[in-house]
C-alpha cells in the first residue's frame, strides 16, 4: 500500500521534497517541541484546628534555576548544596505568590523543601514532572473569610496556578485558578465549618497579616444578601461559578498552551476544503477525547505519560502525512482520528490529575473543562479558516498551502516524538 501511495511522478516529487524538508524543519523548531505535560503550579492551603495554616507549593524549578541544567545541578548537589539552594528559593515564594485574606496580603514563612525523586538527567525529559514541594506557614487573620491568590508578573512559575483550600477534617476541597502571570484567582469564601475551627492567632507568631482597611472587608450588605439566599440558589451559583472557571481552563489548554492539540486540529482542517469532512472528523475526535477524559478523571483508565505523550506527537505527524498522500475522507481515516482522539483525551486528563477537583461539582467541572477544550478547538478552526479558508476552492490551494503546511506539521510532530522518546 505504501509503495502504491508513492507511485507516480507527483507523489515521488512530494516524497523527495518531504525528505529534504523534514531534517531542516525538525531542527528549525526545537523551541516549539515542548512537552504536552502541564507542570502547573499547585498551591494547597490546609486549614486545621487553630489559626496557623500549612501552605504547600508544588513547583517546577526549571525557570527559577535558569533551565534544565540548573535544575539538574540542584538534584546532583550534596545535601548541604541542596539545602542552601532551596533555602534561598523558599523565601522568594512570598514575593512570587501573594495569598490574600479579605483582600489583605498574608505573609508566607518558608519551612522546608522536598526535591523530586528523579535523576538529574531526567529533568529535561518532557514526560517527567519534576516538581519540588515547598512547605510554608501562614496565620489566618482573625475574622477574615475570603481567600484569594495573586501572582507576580515576572514570577518563574508554570501556569495555570491552582489554589486549593483543603480542610481534611471537614472534607472540604475547593480549587480556584490563576491562569495568566500577574493576575489573581477569583475570591471564594472559606466555609463557616472551617472558620469555626480557627482561634485568634497568638501574639508571638509574628506572621499576622497587616490590619485590614475598612474597604477591604466584606460589606455587610453582601453578607446579609448571602444569608438570605436559598440553598438551591446557592448550589446553582456554585455550579455556575465552577463551570465558568473550568470552561476557561479547558480553553486555555488549547489556546495558547496546547501546541500539540492545535497542530492536530490543523491537520484535520487541512484534509479537504469542504465542511462535511471537517465536521465529521472533529466530531469523531471530540467523542473520543471526551470518552477517555471522563474515564481517566474517574480513575477507570490510567496510562503512563511516557506512552501517551510520544503517541500524541506521532498522531500529529501521521495525520499530516496522510493529508499529503491520501487526501480523502474514508472510514479508515475516521477510525484513525477516533483512535488518536482517545490518546488526546488521556493527555487532557493528565492536566487535571494532580488537582483536587471540587467534590460536589466534580461532574460540572469535568464537563466544563471538556467544553472549554472543544471551544478552543473550534477557535483554532475558525482562525485557520479566516487565514486560508477563503481560497479553499482555488486550484493552487492544495499545492501551495495544504502540502507545505502539512509538511511543516509532520516535521514538528516527528521532532516532538523524538524528543519525548529520547529527550
Kinemage of the C-alpha trace (Angstrom):
@kinemage 1
@onewidth
@group {chain A} dominant
@subgroup {mainchain}
@vectorlist {calphas} color= white
{ca unk a 1} P 0.000 0.000 0.000
{ca unk a 2} L 2.786 2.404 0.912
{ca unk a 3} L 4.525 1.756 -2.417
{ca unk a 4} L 1.329 2.405 -4.346
{ca unk a 5} L 0.840 5.672 -2.495
{ca unk a 6} L 4.233 6.881 -3.668
{ca unk a 7} L 3.715 5.839 -7.279
{ca unk a 8} L 3.518 8.471 -9.976
{ca unk a 9} L 5.731 11.496 -10.667
{ca unk a 10} L 3.751 13.860 -8.439
{ca unk a 11} L 3.896 11.681 -5.344
{ca unk a 12} L 7.569 10.892 -5.948
{ca unk a 13} L 8.303 14.601 -6.147
{ca unk a 14} L 6.385 15.263 -2.931
{ca unk a 15} L 8.253 12.468 -1.204
{ca unk a 16} L 11.608 13.903 -2.289
{ca unk a 17} L 10.591 17.345 -1.060
{ca unk a 18} L 9.497 15.942 2.300
{ca unk a 19} L 12.754 14.070 2.724
{ca unk a 20} L 14.566 17.318 2.011
{ca unk a 21} L 12.379 19.425 4.325
{ca unk a 22} L 11.988 17.202 7.352
{ca unk a 23} L 15.523 17.363 8.784
{ca unk a 24} L 15.714 21.137 8.417
{ca unk a 25} L 12.246 21.744 9.761
{ca unk a 26} L 12.824 19.477 12.722
{ca unk a 27} L 15.928 21.476 13.601
{ca unk a 28} L 14.167 24.785 12.975
{ca unk a 29} L 11.604 24.218 15.714
{ca unk a 30} L 13.464 22.910 18.783
{ca unk a 31} L 11.897 25.602 20.955
{ca unk a 32} L 8.427 24.571 19.850
{ca unk a 33} L 8.957 20.933 20.798
{ca unk a 34} L 7.624 21.347 24.301
{ca unk a 35} L 6.093 18.567 26.326
{ca unk a 36} L 2.352 18.260 26.495
{ca unk a 37} L 2.610 17.727 30.244
{ca unk a 38} L 1.122 20.679 32.077
{ca unk a 39} L 3.525 21.183 35.002
{ca unk a 40} L 1.120 23.573 36.635
{ca unk a 41} L 1.995 25.189 39.951
{ca unk a 42} L -0.151 23.850 42.781
{ca unk a 43} L -0.784 25.805 45.985
{ca unk a 44} L -2.668 23.966 48.745
{ca unk a 45} L -3.785 25.943 51.799
{ca unk a 46} L -4.571 23.487 54.597
{ca unk a 47} L -6.875 24.656 57.391
{ca unk a 48} L -6.845 22.819 60.693
{ca unk a 49} L -7.541 23.408 64.365
{ca unk a 50} L -6.048 26.823 65.034
{ca unk a 51} L -5.094 29.867 63.012
{ca unk a 52} L -1.767 28.610 61.673
{ca unk a 53} L -2.076 27.312 58.150
{ca unk a 54} L 0.148 24.936 56.262
{ca unk a 55} L 0.724 26.056 52.690
{ca unk a 56} L 2.197 23.533 50.262
{ca unk a 57} L 3.540 24.696 46.908
{ca unk a 58} L 4.427 22.163 44.196
{ca unk a 59} L 6.656 23.951 41.715
{ca unk a 60} L 8.719 23.106 38.654
{ca unk a 61} L 12.006 24.919 39.306
{ca unk a 62} L 13.231 24.819 35.707
{ca unk a 63} L 12.557 28.534 35.130
{ca unk a 64} L 13.717 29.612 38.571
{ca unk a 65} L 17.087 27.868 38.117
{ca unk a 66} L 17.755 29.102 34.592
{ca unk a 67} L 16.816 25.962 32.701
{ca unk a 68} L 17.070 22.160 32.912
{ca unk a 69} L 20.820 22.314 33.541
{ca unk a 70} L 20.357 24.412 36.669
{ca unk a 71} L 17.640 22.115 37.957
{ca unk a 72} L 19.793 19.058 37.257
{ca unk a 73} L 22.683 20.676 39.146
{ca unk a 74} L 20.433 21.130 42.168
{ca unk a 75} L 19.398 17.478 42.138
{ca unk a 76} L 23.030 16.385 41.718
{ca unk a 77} L 24.303 18.533 44.605
{ca unk a 78} L 25.121 17.125 48.009
{ca unk a 79} L 22.812 17.597 50.993
{ca unk a 80} L 24.414 20.889 52.015
{ca unk a 81} L 24.203 22.275 48.498
{ca unk a 82} L 20.560 21.302 48.141
{ca unk a 83} L 19.671 22.880 51.462
{ca unk a 84} L 21.482 26.080 50.565
{ca unk a 85} L 19.768 26.474 47.174
{ca unk a 86} L 16.270 25.596 48.378
{ca unk a 87} L 16.838 27.803 51.423
{ca unk a 88} L 17.449 30.710 49.067
{ca unk a 89} L 14.465 29.929 46.848
{ca unk a 90} L 11.934 29.202 49.588
{ca unk a 91} L 11.627 32.754 50.977
{ca unk a 92} L 11.169 34.099 47.438
{ca unk a 93} L 7.822 32.335 47.183
{ca unk a 94} L 6.315 35.055 49.354
{ca unk a 95} L 7.179 37.501 46.559
{ca unk a 96} L 6.014 35.247 43.729
{ca unk a 97} L 2.737 34.245 45.366
{ca unk a 98} L 0.557 36.714 47.270
{ca unk a 99} L -2.007 34.929 49.419
{ca unk a 100} L -4.804 37.267 50.439
{ca unk a 101} L -7.413 37.133 53.193
{ca unk a 102} L -10.246 39.634 52.717
{ca unk a 103} L -8.029 41.484 50.249
{ca unk a 104} L -5.088 41.792 52.668
{ca unk a 105} L -1.833 40.020 51.964
{ca unk a 106} L -0.956 37.162 54.323
{ca unk a 107} L 2.825 36.665 54.744
{ca unk a 108} L 4.238 33.223 53.983
{ca unk a 109} L 7.097 31.782 56.040
{ca unk a 110} L 9.338 29.148 54.468
{ca unk a 111} L 9.759 25.933 56.444
{ca unk a 112} L 11.355 23.258 54.271
{ca unk a 113} L 11.553 21.839 50.763
{ca unk a 114} L 11.363 18.324 49.301
{ca unk a 115} L 13.059 17.680 45.983
{ca unk a 116} L 11.552 15.303 43.403
{ca unk a 117} L 12.752 11.716 43.366
{ca unk a 118} L 14.110 11.836 39.819
{ca unk a 119} L 17.612 11.509 38.417
{ca unk a 120} L 19.338 14.758 37.369
{ca unk a 121} L 19.353 13.606 33.756
{ca unk a 122} L 15.566 13.201 33.763
{ca unk a 123} L 14.832 16.879 34.382
{ca unk a 124} L 14.934 17.638 30.649
{ca unk a 125} L 12.687 14.665 29.858
{ca unk a 126} L 9.353 16.193 28.749
{ca unk a 127} L 7.493 13.191 30.144
{ca unk a 128} L 8.768 13.725 33.694
{ca unk a 129} L 7.063 16.186 36.026
{ca unk a 130} L 9.946 17.193 38.308
{ca unk a 131} L 8.000 19.073 40.971
{ca unk a 132} L 9.699 20.384 44.118
{ca unk a 133} L 7.442 20.688 47.160
{ca unk a 134} L 7.841 23.759 49.376
{ca unk a 135} L 6.210 23.792 52.793
{ca unk a 136} L 5.316 27.189 54.221
{ca unk a 137} L 3.366 28.536 57.183
{ca unk a 138} L 0.905 31.400 57.458
{ca unk a 139} L -1.505 32.780 60.040
{ca unk a 140} L -5.130 33.343 59.104
{ca unk a 141} L -6.231 36.807 60.263
{ca unk a 142} L -8.973 36.983 62.874
{ca unk a 143} L -12.392 37.469 61.295
{ca unk a 144} L -11.203 37.027 57.712
{ca unk a 145} L -13.484 34.986 55.461
{ca unk a 146} L -12.394 35.377 51.828
{ca unk a 147} L -9.324 33.673 50.319
{ca unk a 148} L -7.586 34.522 47.035
{ca unk a 149} L -4.168 34.238 45.405
{ca unk a 150} L -2.269 36.631 43.133
{ca unk a 151} L 0.991 36.044 41.249
{ca unk a 152} L 3.798 38.420 40.374
{ca unk a 153} L 4.080 39.177 36.662
{ca unk a 154} L 7.728 38.084 36.448
{ca unk a 155} L 7.498 35.116 38.811
{ca unk a 156} L 9.147 31.974 37.331
{ca unk a 157} L 6.012 29.843 37.633
{ca unk a 158} L 4.326 27.322 35.371
{ca unk a 159} L 0.762 28.325 34.585
{ca unk a 160} L -2.016 27.847 35.385
{ca unk a 161} L -1.613 28.053 39.156
{ca unk a 162} L -4.129 26.000 41.118
{ca unk a 163} L -5.103 27.366 44.530
{ca unk a 164} L -6.776 24.724 46.683
{ca unk a 165} L -8.379 25.258 50.066
{ca unk a 166} L -8.332 21.935 51.910
{ca unk a 167} L -9.664 21.003 55.330
{ca unk a 168} L -9.470 17.210 55.626
{ca unk a 169} L -11.336 17.114 58.945
{ca unk a 170} L -14.293 18.848 57.290
{ca unk a 171} L -13.946 17.045 53.936
{ca unk a 172} L -13.533 20.378 52.189
{ca unk a 173} L -11.592 20.827 48.943
{ca unk a 174} L -12.131 23.979 46.843
{ca unk a 175} L -9.962 24.973 43.888
{ca unk a 176} L -9.543 28.318 42.150
{ca unk a 177} L -7.182 29.188 39.305
{ca unk a 178} L -4.679 31.846 38.308
{ca unk a 179} L -4.490 31.438 34.547
{ca unk a 180} L -2.040 34.165 33.497
{ca unk a 181} L 1.041 35.887 35.005
{ca unk a 182} L 0.403 38.959 37.100
{ca unk a 183} L -3.261 38.112 37.697
{ca unk a 184} L -5.260 36.847 40.660
{ca unk a 185} L -7.644 33.996 41.248
{ca unk a 186} L -11.294 34.520 41.937
{ca unk a 187} L -12.048 35.046 45.587
{ca unk a 188} L -14.007 32.451 47.491
{ca unk a 189} L -15.469 32.390 50.957
{ca unk a 190} L -13.976 29.802 53.282
{ca unk a 191} L -16.837 27.628 54.624
{ca unk a 192} L -18.108 28.536 58.079
{ca unk a 193} L -17.474 24.981 59.233
{ca unk a 194} L -13.756 25.526 58.561
{ca unk a 195} L -13.597 29.021 60.042
{ca unk a 196} L -15.249 27.727 63.197
{ca unk a 197} L -12.166 25.620 63.919
{ca unk a 198} L -9.904 28.669 63.989
{ca unk a 199} L -8.940 30.604 67.092
{ca unk a 200} L -7.306 34.049 67.360
{ca unk a 201} L -3.609 33.931 66.422
{ca unk a 202} L -1.032 34.110 69.236
{ca unk a 203} L 0.738 37.443 69.522
{ca unk a 204} L 4.137 35.773 69.346
{ca unk a 205} L 3.505 34.124 65.984
{ca unk a 206} L 4.941 37.089 64.121
{ca unk a 207} L 3.078 36.230 60.970
{ca unk a 208} L -0.211 38.062 61.401
{ca unk a 209} L -1.364 39.999 58.395
{ca unk a 210} L -1.405 43.767 58.335
{ca unk a 211} L -4.624 45.332 59.663
{ca unk a 212} L -7.304 45.258 57.028
{ca unk a 213} L -8.565 48.623 55.836
{ca unk a 214} L -12.311 49.135 56.043
{ca unk a 215} L -12.675 48.983 52.265
{ca unk a 216} L -11.092 45.513 52.166
{ca unk a 217} L -13.593 43.875 54.495
{ca unk a 218} L -16.678 42.106 53.204
{ca unk a 219} L -19.551 44.638 53.062
{ca unk a 220} L -22.346 43.944 55.495
{ca unk a 221} L -24.899 44.214 52.698
{ca unk a 222} L -23.133 41.437 50.821
{ca unk a 223} L -23.074 39.203 53.879
{ca unk a 224} L -26.766 39.847 54.562
{ca unk a 225} L -27.642 39.111 50.951
{ca unk a 226} L -25.697 35.842 51.062
{ca unk a 227} L -27.501 34.834 54.258
{ca unk a 228} L -30.876 35.327 52.561
{ca unk a 229} L -30.048 33.183 49.519
{ca unk a 230} L -31.800 29.830 49.431
{ca unk a 231} L -29.645 26.661 49.492
{ca unk a 232} L -30.840 25.752 45.985
{ca unk a 233} L -29.882 29.138 44.564
{ca unk a 234} L -26.525 28.940 46.314
{ca unk a 235} L -25.838 25.500 44.827
{ca unk a 236} L -26.763 26.747 41.352
{ca unk a 237} L -24.446 29.729 41.778
{ca unk a 238} L -21.614 27.436 42.878
{ca unk a 239} L -22.114 25.179 39.858
{ca unk a 240} L -22.178 28.171 37.515
{ca unk a 241} L -19.002 29.594 39.032
{ca unk a 242} L -17.256 26.228 38.779
{ca unk a 243} L -18.413 25.820 35.188
{ca unk a 244} L -17.033 29.220 34.237
{ca unk a 245} L -13.648 28.521 35.799
{ca unk a 246} L -13.126 25.109 34.211
{ca unk a 247} L -14.547 26.222 30.867
{ca unk a 248} L -11.852 28.904 30.726
{ca unk a 249} L -9.195 26.451 31.912
{ca unk a 250} L -10.112 23.983 29.164
{ca unk a 251} L -9.979 26.749 26.565
{ca unk a 252} L -6.530 27.822 27.777
{ca unk a 253} L -5.359 24.242 27.500
{ca unk a 254} L -5.812 24.607 23.733
{ca unk a 255} L -5.107 28.324 23.249
{ca unk a 256} L -2.372 29.210 23.830
{ca unk a 257} L -0.811 26.261 25.707
{ca unk a 258} L -1.863 23.222 23.685
{ca unk a 259} L 0.571 23.419 20.800
{ca unk a 260} L 0.297 19.703 20.017
{ca unk a 261} L -3.503 19.766 20.042
{ca unk a 262} L -3.502 22.879 17.864
{ca unk a 263} L -1.363 21.134 15.240
{ca unk a 264} L -3.574 18.044 15.327
{ca unk a 265} L -6.724 20.119 14.770
{ca unk a 266} L -4.997 21.983 11.947
{ca unk a 267} L -4.223 18.595 10.422
{ca unk a 268} L -7.932 17.801 10.467
{ca unk a 269} L -8.715 21.188 8.936
{ca unk a 270} L -6.254 20.729 6.080
{ca unk a 271} L -7.559 17.339 4.903
{ca unk a 272} L -10.129 18.755 2.495
{ca unk a 273} L -11.687 22.138 1.706
{ca unk a 274} L -15.299 21.008 2.330
{ca unk a 275} L -17.029 21.466 5.688
{ca unk a 276} L -18.524 17.975 5.830
{ca unk a 277} L -15.205 16.091 6.124
{ca unk a 278} L -14.040 18.625 8.715
{ca unk a 279} L -17.156 18.330 10.870
{ca unk a 280} L -17.134 14.537 10.606
{ca unk a 281} L -13.534 14.342 11.755
{ca unk a 282} L -13.885 16.858 14.578
{ca unk a 283} L -16.998 15.079 15.848
{ca unk a 284} L -15.158 11.742 15.952
{ca unk a 285} L -12.201 13.403 17.677
{ca unk a 286} L -14.439 15.147 20.242
{ca unk a 287} L -16.380 11.974 21.108
{ca unk a 288} L -13.128 10.076 21.547
{ca unk a 289} L -11.287 12.552 23.771
{ca unk a 290} L -14.439 13.129 25.833
{ca unk a 291} L -14.655 9.382 26.484
{ca unk a 292} L -11.119 8.890 27.746
{ca unk a 293} L -11.065 12.202 29.611
{ca unk a 294} L -14.104 11.100 31.591
{ca unk a 295} L -12.811 7.573 32.201
{ca unk a 296} L -9.408 8.855 33.310
{ca unk a 297} L -10.895 11.536 35.558
{ca unk a 298} L -12.953 8.886 37.352
{ca unk a 299} L -9.893 6.667 37.746
{ca unk a 300} L -11.125 3.940 35.402
{ca unk a 301} L -8.284 4.334 32.894
{ca unk a 302} L -4.640 5.161 33.599
{ca unk a 303} L -1.865 5.134 31.011
{ca unk a 304} L 1.670 6.405 31.798
{ca unk a 305} L 2.567 9.706 30.190
{ca unk a 306} L 5.727 8.112 28.762
{ca unk a 307} L 3.416 6.152 26.488
{ca unk a 308} L 0.708 8.755 25.863
{ca unk a 309} L 2.870 11.779 25.092
{ca unk a 310} L 5.029 10.285 22.294
{ca unk a 311} L 1.927 8.761 20.713
{ca unk a 312} L 0.158 12.135 20.753
{ca unk a 313} L 3.136 13.682 18.959
{ca unk a 314} L 3.208 10.804 16.486
{ca unk a 315} L -0.526 11.242 15.807
{ca unk a 316} L 0.179 14.788 14.609
{ca unk a 317} L 2.734 13.574 12.070
{ca unk a 318} L 0.523 10.691 10.899
{ca unk a 319} L -2.494 12.903 10.202
{ca unk a 320} L -0.356 15.476 8.384
{ca unk a 321} L 1.354 12.859 6.212
{ca unk a 322} L -1.960 11.215 5.405
{ca unk a 323} L -3.256 14.600 4.240
{ca unk a 324} L -0.449 14.638 1.695
{ca unk a 325} L -0.606 11.075 0.427
{ca unk a 326} L -4.307 10.177 0.955
{ca unk a 327} L -6.325 13.415 0.821
{ca unk a 328} L -9.774 11.819 1.053
{ca unk a 329} L -12.079 11.146 3.952
{ca unk a 330} L -12.679 7.424 4.475
{ca unk a 331} L -13.865 5.105 7.214
{ca unk a 332} L -10.242 4.194 7.857
{ca unk a 333} L -9.382 7.870 8.328
{ca unk a 334} L -12.231 8.296 10.820
{ca unk a 335} L -11.068 5.249 12.753
{ca unk a 336} L -7.564 6.717 12.931
{ca unk a 337} L -8.877 10.103 14.083
{ca unk a 338} L -11.057 8.424 16.719
{ca unk a 339} L -8.126 6.367 17.980
{ca unk a 340} L -5.897 9.415 18.212
{ca unk a 341} L -8.735 11.254 19.959
{ca unk a 342} L -8.645 8.609 22.688
{ca unk a 343} L -4.959 9.392 23.191
{ca unk a 344} L -5.541 13.124 23.319
{ca unk a 345} L -8.235 12.593 25.947
{ca unk a 346} L -5.674 10.882 28.147
{ca unk a 347} L -3.424 13.866 27.571
{ca unk a 348} L -6.168 16.247 28.677
{ca unk a 349} L -6.723 14.129 31.780
{ca unk a 350} L -3.064 14.465 32.781
{ca unk a 351} L -3.655 18.212 33.139
{ca unk a 352} L -6.188 17.624 35.911
{ca unk a 353} L -4.697 14.536 37.516
{ca unk a 354} L -2.901 16.316 40.352
{ca unk a 355} L -5.535 18.962 41.079
{ca unk a 356} L -8.262 18.303 43.664
{ca unk a 357} L -11.420 18.845 41.625
{ca unk a 358} L -14.417 20.111 43.602
{ca unk a 359} L -16.187 17.104 45.063
{ca unk a 360} L -19.711 18.451 44.890
{ca unk a 361} L -19.252 19.971 41.436
{ca unk a 362} L -16.993 17.233 40.063
{ca unk a 363} L -19.141 16.428 37.032
{ca unk a 364} L -19.746 20.125 36.368
{ca unk a 365} L -16.008 20.839 36.418
{ca unk a 366} L -15.236 17.855 34.194
{ca unk a 367} L -17.874 18.706 31.583
{ca unk a 368} L -16.957 22.397 31.623
{ca unk a 369} L -13.288 21.600 31.082
{ca unk a 370} L -14.203 19.380 28.142
{ca unk a 371} L -16.458 22.035 26.606
{ca unk a 372} L -13.647 24.546 27.055
{ca unk a 373} L -11.351 22.232 25.111
{ca unk a 374} L -13.983 21.972 22.362
{ca unk a 375} L -14.385 25.747 22.191
{ca unk a 376} L -10.618 26.051 21.900
{ca unk a 377} L -10.594 23.588 19.002
{ca unk a 378} L -13.397 25.445 17.234
{ca unk a 379} L -11.500 28.694 17.705
{ca unk a 380} L -8.422 27.145 16.069
{ca unk a 381} L -10.551 26.038 13.112
{ca unk a 382} L -12.164 29.474 12.829
{ca unk a 383} L -8.766 31.182 12.864
{ca unk a 384} L -7.419 28.760 10.258
{ca unk a 385} L -10.434 29.375 8.037
{ca unk a 386} L -10.013 33.114 8.436
{ca unk a 387} L -6.351 32.831 7.429
{ca unk a 388} L -6.526 30.494 4.416
{ca unk a 389} L -10.046 29.097 4.095
{ca unk a 390} L -11.154 31.791 1.678
{ca unk a 391} L -9.092 30.178 -1.050
{ca unk a 392} L -10.009 26.560 -0.325
{ca unk a 393} L -11.683 26.129 -3.749
{ca unk a 394} L -8.776 27.552 -5.751
{ca unk a 395} L -6.699 25.118 -7.792
{ca unk a 396} L -3.487 26.297 -6.135
{ca unk a 397} L -4.817 25.865 -2.563
{ca unk a 398} L -3.581 22.306 -2.119
{ca unk a 399} L -0.093 22.545 -3.695
{ca unk a 400} L 0.717 25.954 -2.201
{ca unk a 401} L -0.946 25.773 1.219
{ca unk a 402} L -2.012 22.270 2.213
{ca unk a 403} L 1.091 20.329 1.243
{ca unk a 404} L 3.695 22.789 2.652
{ca unk a 405} L 1.659 23.280 5.846
{ca unk a 406} L 1.229 19.531 6.339
{ca unk a 407} L 4.931 19.001 5.704
{ca unk a 408} L 5.717 21.529 8.415
{ca unk a 409} L 3.226 19.942 10.837
{ca unk a 410} L 4.624 16.471 10.137
{ca unk a 411} L 8.168 17.687 10.775
{ca unk a 412} L 7.257 19.240 14.123
{ca unk a 413} L 5.258 16.149 15.118
{ca unk a 414} L 8.209 13.881 14.360
{ca unk a 415} L 10.561 16.206 16.239
{ca unk a 416} L 8.269 16.095 19.268
{ca unk a 417} L 8.056 12.311 19.018
{ca unk a 418} L 11.825 12.002 19.082
{ca unk a 419} L 12.128 14.436 21.974
{ca unk a 420} L 9.510 12.655 24.054
{ca unk a 421} L 11.015 9.263 23.376
{ca unk a 422} L 14.698 10.073 23.742
{ca unk a 423} L 14.847 13.586 25.243
